[in-house]
Amino acid sequence: MDLKLKWSVEAAFSTKASINKKDLGILKKIQTYFGVGNIFYNKKDNCYHFTVASIIDLTNVIIPHFLRYPLLSQKQVDFFLFKSVVELVNAKEHLTLLGLQKKIVNIKASLNKGLSNFLF
């Protein structure tokens, strides 16, 4: 793979469960429900992870699901930031310096931080 910008962008939806077999069963049900993604075991955090990394699956399955069934927490803000990155990747903006530096990196910096109390 030729990386002209020496960076790559990988968007993925992921959820994890403890090593408990009951939790693994829940991840398998989630995978079956969505019909996409993979389940991996990570020795580092001793957890199973359900992950969807295909841009096509993110665009056609995961994002429409969370638009139809919105999250009822601060994670909704993260979802819309994530959605905007997937849209930028679909538009091939991640392949330009401006798209990567000015847009995607800025969005990444905002993920999982929540909104400032000043905005409420």
C-alpha positions as CSV (number, residue, x, y, z in Angstrom):
1,M,0.0,0.0,0.0
2,D,1.4,3.4,-1.1
3,L,0.7,6.0,1.6
4,K,1.5,9.3,0.0
5,L,0.7,11.2,3.3
6,K,2.4,8.5,5.4
7,W,-0.8,8.1,7.4
8,S,-3.8,5.9,7.0
9,V,-7.3,6.3,8.3
10,E,-9.2,3.4,9.8
11,A,-12.7,3.8,11.1
12,A,-14.2,1.0,13.2
13,F,-17.2,0.4,15.4
14,S,-16.2,-1.7,18.4
15,T,-17.6,-2.9,21.6
16,K,-16.0,-5.2,24.2
17,A,-17.1,-7.6,26.9
18,S,-15.2,-9.2,29.7
19,I,-13.9,-12.8,29.4
20,N,-17.1,-14.1,30.9
21,K,-18.7,-16.7,28.5
22,K,-22.1,-15.1,29.0
23,D,-20.7,-11.8,27.7
24,L,-19.2,-13.5,24.7
25,G,-22.7,-14.9,23.9
26,I,-24.1,-11.3,23.9
27,L,-21.4,-10.2,21.5
28,K,-22.3,-13.2,19.2
29,K,-26.0,-12.1,19.3
30,I,-25.0,-8.5,18.4
31,Q,-22.9,-9.9,15.5
32,T,-25.8,-12.0,14.3
33,Y,-28.2,-9.1,14.6
34,F,-26.0,-6.8,12.5
35,G,-24.9,-9.6,10.1
36,V,-21.4,-8.0,9.8
37,G,-18.2,-7.7,11.8
38,N,-15.9,-10.0,13.7
39,I,-15.3,-11.1,17.3
40,F,-11.7,-11.1,18.5
41,Y,-10.1,-11.9,21.8
42,N,-7.5,-9.4,23.0
43,K,-5.0,-10.8,25.6
44,K,-3.9,-7.3,26.4
45,D,-7.2,-6.3,28.0
46,N,-8.5,-9.8,28.6
47,C,-11.7,-9.0,26.7
48,Y,-13.6,-10.1,23.6
49,H,-14.2,-7.3,21.0
50,F,-17.0,-7.1,18.4
51,T,-15.6,-4.9,15.6
52,V,-16.9,-3.6,12.3
53,A,-14.1,-2.1,10.3
54,S,-15.5,-2.3,6.7
55,I,-16.4,1.2,5.5
56,I,-19.2,-0.3,3.5
57,D,-20.6,-2.1,6.5
58,L,-20.2,1.0,8.7
59,T,-22.0,3.1,6.0
60,N,-24.8,0.7,5.2
61,V,-25.4,-1.2,8.5
62,I,-24.0,0.4,11.6
63,I,-24.6,4.1,10.9
64,P,-28.2,3.6,9.7
65,H,-28.9,1.6,12.8
66,F,-27.8,4.3,15.2
67,L,-29.6,6.9,13.2
68,R,-32.8,4.9,13.5
69,Y,-32.1,4.0,17.2
70,P,-30.2,7.0,18.7
71,L,-28.0,6.6,21.7
72,L,-29.4,8.2,24.8
73,S,-26.2,9.4,26.3
74,Q,-23.2,11.6,25.6
75,K,-22.1,8.8,23.2
76,Q,-24.6,10.3,20.7
77,V,-22.1,13.2,20.2
78,D,-19.3,10.7,19.5
79,F,-21.5,8.8,17.1
80,F,-22.1,12.0,15.0
81,L,-18.3,12.7,15.0
82,F,-17.6,9.1,14.0
83,K,-20.3,9.4,11.2
84,S,-18.6,12.5,9.9
85,V,-15.3,10.7,9.6
86,V,-16.9,7.8,7.8
87,E,-18.4,10.3,5.4
88,L,-15.1,12.0,4.8
89,V,-13.5,8.6,4.1
90,N,-16.3,7.8,1.6
91,A,-15.6,11.2,-0.1
92,K,-11.9,10.2,-0.2
93,E,-11.0,13.3,1.8
94,H,-8.7,11.2,4.0
95,L,-6.4,11.0,1.0
96,T,-5.6,14.7,1.0
97,L,-3.5,16.6,3.5
98,L,-6.3,19.1,4.1
99,G,-8.9,16.4,4.7
100,L,-6.6,14.5,7.0
101,Q,-5.0,17.3,9.0
102,K,-7.8,19.9,9.2
103,K,-10.8,17.6,9.4
104,I,-10.2,14.1,10.5
105,V,-7.4,14.8,13.0
106,N,-9.6,17.5,14.6
107,I,-12.6,15.2,14.8
108,K,-10.4,12.5,16.3
109,A,-9.2,14.9,19.0
110,S,-12.9,15.6,20.0
111,L,-14.0,11.9,20.2
112,N,-14.7,10.4,23.6
113,K,-14.2,13.8,25.4
114,G,-17.8,15.0,25.4
115,L,-19.0,18.5,25.0
116,S,-17.8,21.3,27.3
117,N,-20.3,22.3,30.1
118,F,-20.0,25.7,28.6
119,L,-22.1,24.6,25.7
120,F,-25.0,23.5,27.9
